[in-house]
């Protein structure tokens, strides 16, 4: 009985400290302790004792998660731990698709990825036609994620 209780207590404590040290490692160890305690209960006390231990483990996990997600954020310590504000802003004043059709020049060799300059701005680009030397005039023909797709300008 003491092994089962010890594993449950250690599991609940590790699950509680998971809030302070995120990353999942403590949560994994907590789950292993709770499963180990339930397994020991099945071995020591049979089917009925194991099922009772399993229900206790589920209730303990639910109680800890309720405390961490519903009660802790309202406490003074929780207000310092949890982020309440959202960051609002733009990553670029001009979207990549706005450059389609624009012409520029290669700043680095595109082999096939490198940098080009359009209107005095340095932008990442991908050469659809393979390797391009520096100072080659290019035309933007499309976008792909966060880079421009270019071909040599006619």
C-alpha positions as CSV (number, residue, x, y, z in Angstrom):
1,X,0.0,0.0,0.0
2,X,2.8,2.4,0.8
3,X,4.4,1.9,-2.6
4,X,1.1,2.7,-4.3
5,X,0.5,5.8,-2.2
6,X,4.1,7.0,-2.7
7,X,3.9,6.6,-6.4
8,X,0.7,8.5,-6.5
9,X,2.0,11.4,-4.4
10,X,5.2,11.6,-6.5
11,X,3.1,11.6,-9.7
12,X,0.8,14.3,-8.5
13,X,3.7,16.5,-7.3
14,X,5.5,16.0,-10.6
15,X,2.4,16.9,-12.5
16,X,2.0,20.0,-10.4
17,X,5.6,21.1,-11.0
18,X,5.0,20.7,-14.8
19,X,3.5,24.2,-14.7
20,X,6.7,25.7,-13.4
21,X,9.1,23.7,-15.6
22,X,7.3,23.1,-18.9
23,X,8.7,20.8,-21.5
24,X,6.8,17.6,-20.9
25,X,9.5,15.6,-19.1
26,X,8.0,16.0,-15.6
27,X,4.6,15.2,-17.1
28,X,5.9,12.0,-18.6
29,X,7.5,10.9,-15.3
30,X,4.2,11.8,-13.5
31,X,2.2,9.7,-15.8
32,X,4.7,6.8,-15.4
33,X,4.4,7.1,-11.6
34,X,0.6,7.1,-11.7
35,X,0.6,4.1,-14.1
36,X,3.2,2.3,-11.9
37,X,1.1,2.9,-8.8
38,X,-2.0,1.6,-10.5
39,X,-0.1,-1.4,-11.7
40,X,1.2,-2.2,-8.2
41,X,-2.4,-1.8,-6.9
42,X,-3.6,-4.4,-9.5
43,X,-0.8,-6.8,-8.4
44,X,-1.3,-6.3,-4.6
45,X,-5.0,-5.9,-4.3
46,X,-6.5,-7.6,-7.4
47,X,-9.0,-6.4,-9.8
48,X,-11.2,-4.4,-7.5
49,X,-8.2,-2.7,-5.7
50,X,-6.6,-1.9,-9.1
51,X,-9.8,-0.3,-10.4
52,X,-10.2,1.8,-7.3
53,X,-6.6,2.9,-7.7
54,X,-7.2,3.7,-11.3
55,X,-10.2,5.9,-10.4
56,X,-8.2,7.6,-7.7
57,X,-5.5,8.4,-10.2
58,X,-7.9,9.8,-12.7
59,X,-9.6,12.0,-10.1
60,X,-6.1,13.2,-8.9
61,X,-5.1,14.1,-12.4
62,X,-8.4,15.9,-13.0
63,X,-8.0,17.8,-9.7
64,X,-4.5,18.9,-10.5
65,X,-5.4,20.0,-14.0
66,X,-8.4,21.9,-12.7
67,X,-6.2,23.6,-10.1
68,X,-3.6,24.5,-12.7
69,X,-6.0,25.7,-15.4
70,X,-8.8,27.3,-13.5
71,X,-7.6,28.3,-10.0
72,X,-3.9,29.0,-10.4
73,X,-4.2,31.7,-13.2
74,X,-6.4,33.8,-10.8
75,X,-3.8,33.8,-7.9
76,X,-1.0,36.4,-7.6
77,X,1.7,33.8,-8.5
78,X,-0.5,32.6,-11.4
79,X,-0.9,36.1,-12.8
80,X,2.9,36.3,-13.1
81,X,3.2,32.8,-14.7
82,X,0.5,33.1,-17.4
83,X,0.5,35.4,-20.4
84,X,-2.6,37.5,-20.6
85,X,-1.7,39.9,-23.4
86,X,-1.6,39.2,-27.1
87,X,1.1,40.6,-29.4
88,X,-0.4,42.4,-32.3
89,X,1.7,43.6,-35.3
90,X,2.8,43.1,-38.8
91,X,5.9,41.3,-40.0
92,X,6.2,43.3,-43.2
93,X,4.6,46.4,-44.4
94,X,4.6,45.0,-48.0
95,X,3.3,41.5,-48.6
96,X,5.4,39.1,-50.8
97,X,2.6,38.8,-53.4
98,X,2.7,42.5,-53.9
99,X,6.2,42.0,-55.5
100,X,4.9,39.7,-58.3
101,X,5.8,41.4,-61.6
102,X,8.5,43.6,-60.0
103,X,12.1,43.6,-61.3
104,X,15.2,43.7,-59.3
105,X,18.8,42.5,-59.2
106,X,20.5,39.6,-57.4
107,X,22.6,40.7,-54.4
108,X,24.1,37.2,-53.9
109,X,24.4,34.2,-56.3
110,X,21.1,32.3,-56.4
111,X,22.0,28.7,-56.2
112,X,18.9,28.4,-56.4
113,X,18.2,30.4,-53.2
114,X,19.8,33.8,-52.2
115,X,19.0,37.5,-51.9
116,X,17.8,40.0,-54.4
117,X,17.2,43.8,-54.1
118,X,13.9,45.4,-55.2
119,X,13.4,49.1,-54.5
120,X,16.3,49.2,-52.1
121,X,15.0,46.3,-50.0
122,X,16.9,43.0,-49.5
123,X,14.6,40.1,-50.0
124,X,15.0,36.3,-50.0
125,X,14.4,34.7,-53.4
126,X,14.4,31.4,-55.2
127,X,15.6,31.1,-58.8
128,X,13.2,28.9,-60.9
129,X,15.8,28.6,-63.6
130,X,18.6,27.3,-61.4
131,X,21.9,29.1,-60.6
132,X,22.2,32.8,-61.2
133,X,25.3,35.0,-60.6
134,X,25.3,38.2,-58.7
135,X,24.1,41.5,-60.3
136,X,21.8,39.7,-62.7
137,X,18.5,41.4,-63.4
138,X,15.5,39.3,-62.3
139,X,11.7,39.4,-62.4
140,X,9.5,38.1,-59.7
141,X,7.0,35.5,-61.1
142,X,5.5,34.2,-57.9
143,X,5.8,33.6,-54.1
144,X,6.5,30.5,-52.0
145,X,6.1,30.7,-48.2
146,X,8.4,33.6,-47.2
147,X,10.5,34.0,-50.4
148,X,10.0,35.3,-53.9
149,X,10.3,33.1,-57.0
150,X,12.3,34.8,-59.7
151,X,13.5,34.2,-63.3
152,X,16.1,36.2,-65.2
153,X,14.6,39.4,-66.6
154,X,14.3,39.5,-70.4
